[in-house]
Amino acid sequence: MDAPLYQQATNDVSDQFVRKYSIYAKGKLGKLDYRVALSKPMSISASSVQSAVIGPNSLFSNEPANLQTQGYFKYEFLDSESNLTPYNTGSYLGSKNVFNIGAGFIYQKDAMWHTENNGADIVRENLALFGVDVFYDRVLDASKNTAITAYAAISSNDYGKKLRGYEPCQWWRKLI
């Protein structure tokens, strides 16, 4: 089972394969697993994903970046998972019963920009990514190391006005 790479939402734009300068904390409080970070995104000037030319559709700004805050919190209802590495196991192949619900976010002020009024005005917008996920791994037959494994996620990715022609859902703005 492979990682859902679409969730690596800033990959090779403001980071180098999801790596950037950060201060982070992670740990467990009983059944609650947490990871939080404050990061300095890398310059997008060397990005292989987007052009540095600003236009009417949002792009990551190539101005000096504001700090990025991010976090992920999950509740482990059954067996606990290790948080020794930054990634989670895709399946325990019949060795654990796991049921987790998690939620995470990435936020960066003025991370995006686009032009308006035929290029006369530069508009800066915040990057706001939110997600909720569920992971389930249940032993079917321990002697055969078989299991049923399921992962589901819902994401709300706001990259600003019409990124690649898409007008993002901004339901989260009502929460702030």
Phi, psi and omega in degrees: 000127184263159178293144176286091189296339177297341179280352174273073197289342179242016185304120177065018172253298179245016176210172175247102186046056175069018177248135175204164180294125186212156164246130185221163173221141175213155180174193180225136171241091186065239180272358180266121176257131182227151174215124178226150181209152170239120189235154171253105180297150177282160177295140180276001184300332179259013183295138175266000186263324186223160175280156176270000182279119181281144180207199184286343177258141184299143173224165171293132181292143175261013171285163177306131189281142169285162178295149180250132174253143180208154179199156175216132182228130177226148176252128182259104184284326183248234180295148179276151174255154176286144172243030179296320178256167179287346183250159178255158177292140180282328176199144178265004173050045175086013181255349180215156170249111187236133171218111183233145170237129183229164176212144181212170181206157166225133179222135176215122179292135176054036179285334186246157174209158174202169179256155173224170180056053179056037176088000183286329184242137173260126180249129177257140180227157181278149171269126181219107182243131180227149177204154175228137179221162179226133176234133180225127177221115187235132176295129173262310179215103184298327181291337179253004183053045179252151182206163168252132183232133178219142176221133177220145180214152171232135184232147172235107184249110179254105179257007181104187187295122169047050174296120183054037176081009183252128175269112188290154172286129183239041179301328185295335181300331178290340181278337185271000000 
